[in-house]
Amino acid sequence: MKTKAALLLILPALLLYVYSFAVPLVMVGWLSLFNLEDGRNVFVGFANYVRAFGDKMFLKSFANTLWFVLMIAPLGIGIPYKLALFLQRFNKRTQSMGRFIIYVPSLTSGLILALLWRWLLMREGLLNSILVWIGIPAIGWFGEPWAARVAVAMVALSGGGGMFVILFSAVILAIPKELKEAAIIDGATERQYRRMVLRPLLMPTVLLALMLTIVGTIQSWETSYVLFKTGGPFGSTATPVYDVFMTAFIYSRANYAAAKGVILMVVIAIVVIIQRRVQAMAGANQ
């Protein structure tokens, strides 16, 4: 009886999972095995996958992702960590208000942020005006590969730290106060407590934040599309999902885009598996 009741409870979620994930996944996998020729789908097997692994722009999009992660992760994880520690100095009401204020930018659509930054980064926009005012030559944010990557990183950082502040704050609040009191009794300073006790306890959350940063960067497409339309100078800001988007909706190659999408899903799954393995190893060593 209990088993039937449990099955009835999970049935809506199971149906939603099958309808929204399992069925589309099977359809995409099946679509990737065909090519559209003369108005009809022709079975080509794994030809689209072989073609994807030889696609220079698709491979470059993964290299761009690595660049973005290296640029975004230190500040995108480090600043929320520092903010979460800073908020602990105040009472609970002030902490809640601070977390709310910090989280609000994360609610802003990526398209809106990209449009705002496009206006700020124009040749005679606000950012270049400030640079010229302090004696630095204006930067062509839309013309140089390095500047374009910095622009995308700034857009990502401007709206993505709120969730990590919430995560770090939740872990810090869950640490028993007796642990800190015991460390102080043993003669540990505040800095030593953070380095020897707090950081190891926060390491699983840091790894989770890093995984979310990598996956979020892979899945980002709106910033590059709004700012540059063509993936930036020499394709320097194209991400894997942006490349899939262009392949499917701009170049009208749905079958080829489906193969890229399956490859992308496998890459994301590998990232998640590595994160969980590293997190399990870190937990075992504590």
C-alpha positions in Angstrom: 0.0 0.0 0.0 2.8 2.4 0.9 4.6 1.6 -2.3 1.5 2.5 -4.4 1.1 5.7 -2.5 4.7 6.6 -3.1 4.4 5.9 -6.8 1.3 8.1 -7.0 3.2 10.9 -5.3 6.2 10.7 -7.6 4.1 10.1 -10.8 3.6 13.8 -11.7 7.3 14.5 -11.4 8.2 11.4 -13.3 5.8 12.3 -16.1 7.3 15.8 -16.3 10.8 14.4 -16.4 9.9 12.0 -19.2 8.0 14.7 -21.2 10.5 17.5 -20.7 13.9 15.7 -20.7 13.8 12.0 -21.7 11.6 12.3 -24.8 13.4 15.4 -26.2 16.7 13.7 -25.6 15.8 10.6 -27.5 14.3 12.8 -30.3 17.5 14.9 -30.5 19.7 11.8 -30.5 17.6 10.3 -33.4 17.6 13.5 -35.3 21.4 13.7 -35.1 21.7 10.5 -37.2 20.0 12.1 -40.2 20.7 14.9 -42.7 18.2 16.9 -44.7 18.7 16.2 -48.4 16.2 17.2 -51.1 13.5 17.9 -48.5 13.7 14.6 -46.8 15.8 13.1 -43.9 18.5 10.7 -45.0 20.1 8.4 -42.5 23.9 9.2 -42.2 24.8 7.4 -39.0 27.5 9.2 -37.0 28.6 11.4 -39.8 27.4 14.5 -38.1 29.4 13.7 -35.0 32.5 13.1 -37.0 32.0 16.4 -38.7 31.4 18.2 -35.3 34.8 16.9 -34.0 36.4 18.5 -37.1 34.5 21.8 -36.8 37.1 24.4 -35.9 34.5 26.9 -34.7 32.8 24.3 -32.5 36.2 23.3 -31.0 37.2 26.9 -30.5 34.0 27.5 -28.6 35.2 25.1 -25.9 38.6 26.9 -25.8 36.7 30.1 -25.4 34.8 28.5 -22.5 38.1 27.7 -20.8 39.2 31.4 -21.2 35.9 32.6 -19.7 36.1 30.3 -16.8 39.7 31.4 -16.0 38.5 35.0 -16.2 35.2 34.7 -14.3 35.7 32.0 -11.7 38.3 33.8 -9.4 36.2 36.9 -9.0 32.8 35.2 -9.5 33.5 32.8 -6.6 36.0 34.8 -4.5 33.8 38.0 -4.2 30.7 36.1 -3.1 32.8 34.2 -0.6 34.1 37.5 0.9 30.6 39.0 0.9 29.2 36.0 2.7 31.9 36.3 5.4 31.3 40.1 5.6 27.6 39.7 6.2 28.2 37.5 9.2 29.3 40.5 11.1 25.8 41.9 11.3 22.6 40.8 12.9 20.2 38.4 11.2 17.9 41.1 9.8 20.8 43.0 8.2 22.2 39.8 6.8 18.9 38.9 5.2 18.5 42.4 3.7 22.1 42.3 2.5 21.7 38.9 0.8 18.5 40.1 -0.8 20.2 43.2 -2.2 23.1 41.2 -3.6 20.8 38.6 -5.1 18.5 41.0 -7.0 20.9 41.5 -10.0 20.8 37.7 -10.5 17.1 38.0 -11.3 17.8 40.3 -14.3 17.6 38.6 -17.7 20.8 38.0 -19.5 19.5 39.7 -22.5 18.8 42.9 -20.6 22.2 42.9 -19.0 23.8 42.3 -22.4 21.8 45.2 -23.9 22.8 47.5 -21.0 26.5 46.6 -21.4 26.3 47.1 -25.1 25.4 50.7 -24.5 28.1 51.1 -21.8 30.8 49.5 -24.1 30.2 51.6 -27.2 33.1 53.6 -28.6 31.8 56.8 -27.0 29.9 54.9 -24.2 30.1 55.5 -20.5 33.0 53.1 -19.8 35.3 54.5 -22.5 34.4 58.1 -21.4 35.6 57.2 -17.9 38.8 55.7 -19.2 39.5 58.8 -21.3 38.8 61.0 -18.4 41.4 59.2 -16.2 43.9 59.3 -19.1 43.5 55.8 -20.6 42.9 55.6 -24.4 39.4 54.3 -25.4 39.2 50.6 -25.9 37.6 49.0 -28.9 35.6 46.4 -27.0 33.9 45.1 -30.1 37.0 44.9 -32.3 39.8 43.1 -30.3 39.5 39.5 -29.2 41.0 40.1 -25.8 38.7 43.1 -25.2 35.7 41.2 -26.4 36.4 38.4 -23.9 36.8 40.9 -21.1 33.5 42.5 -22.1 31.7 39.1 -21.9 33.3 38.4 -18.5 32.2 41.7 -17.2 28.6 41.0 -18.2 28.7 37.6 -16.6 30.2 39.0 -13.3 27.6 41.8 -13.2 24.7 39.5 -12.7 25.9 36.1 -11.4 27.2 36.4 -7.8 24.0 36.5 -5.8 23.3 32.7 -5.8 26.9 32.0 -4.6 26.5 34.4 -1.7 23.3 32.5 -0.7 25.2 29.2 -0.9 28.2 30.3 1.1 26.0 32.0 3.7 23.9 28.8 4.1 27.0 26.7 4.8 28.5 29.3 7.2 25.3 29.5 9.1 25.1 25.7 9.4 28.5 25.5 11.1 28.0 25.0 14.8 29.0 28.0 16.9 30.7 25.6 19.3 33.3 24.8 16.6 34.5 28.4 16.5 34.4 28.7 20.3 36.5 25.6 20.6 39.0 27.0 18.1 39.2 30.3 20.0 39.7 28.5 23.3 42.6 26.6 21.7 44.2 30.0 20.8 43.3 30.3 17.1 42.9 33.8 15.7 40.1 34.8 13.4 42.4 34.4 10.4 43.5 31.0 11.5 39.9 29.9 12.1 39.0 30.9 8.6 42.0 29.2 7.0 42.1 26.0 9.1 38.4 25.4 9.8 36.1 27.5 7.6 37.8 27.1 4.2 38.0 23.2 4.4 34.3 23.1 5.4 33.4 25.5 2.4 35.5 23.6 -0.1 32.6 21.3 -1.3 30.5 24.5 -1.9 33.5 26.1 -3.8 33.7 23.0 -6.0 29.9 23.2 -6.6 30.2 26.9 -7.5 33.1 26.2 -9.9 31.0 23.4 -11.6 28.0 25.8 -11.9 30.3 28.5 -13.4 31.7 26.1 -16.0 28.2 24.7 -17.0 26.7 28.2 -17.0 29.5 29.5 -19.2 29.1 26.6 -21.6 25.3 27.3 -21.8 25.6 31.0 -22.2 24.8 32.4 -25.6 22.7 35.6 -25.3 25.7 37.8 -24.3 27.8 36.9 -27.3 24.7 37.2 -29.6 23.6 40.6 -28.3 27.0 42.2 -28.1 28.6 40.8 -31.3 26.0 38.9 -33.4 28.8 36.8 -35.0 30.5 35.4 -32.0 32.9 38.3 -31.5 36.1 39.2 -33.5 37.5 36.0 -35.0 35.0 33.9 -33.0 36.6 34.9 -29.7 33.4 35.0 -27.7 31.5 32.1 -29.2 30.4 29.5 -26.6 29.3 25.9 -27.4 25.6 26.7 -27.0 26.0 29.8 -29.1 27.5 27.7 -31.8 24.7 25.2 -31.6 22.2 28.1 -31.7 23.8 29.6 -34.8 24.0 26.2 -36.5 20.3 25.4 -35.8 18.5 28.7 -36.3 20.8 30.9 -38.4 22.3 28.3 -40.7 19.2 26.0 -40.6 21.2 22.8 -40.0 19.0 21.2 -37.4 20.5 17.7 -37.7 24.1 18.9 -37.4 23.0 21.1 -34.4 21.4 18.1 -32.8 24.7 16.2 -33.0 26.5 19.1 -31.4 23.9 19.3 -28.7 24.4 15.6 -27.8 28.2 16.2 -27.6 27.6 19.2 -25.4 25.4 17.2 -23.1 28.1 14.5 -22.7 30.7 17.2 -21.9 28.5 18.7 -19.2 27.8 15.3 -17.8 31.6 14.7 -17.6 32.1 18.0 -15.8 29.4 17.1 -13.2 30.9 13.6 -12.7 34.4 15.1 -12.1 33.0 17.7 -9.7 31.3 15.0 -7.7 34.3 12.7 -7.6 36.6 15.6 -6.5 34.0 16.6 -3.9 33.8 13.0 -2.6 37.6 12.8 -2.4 37.8 16.2 -0.5 35.1 15.0 1.9 36.9 11.7 2.5 40.2 13.6 3.3 38.5 15.8 5.9 
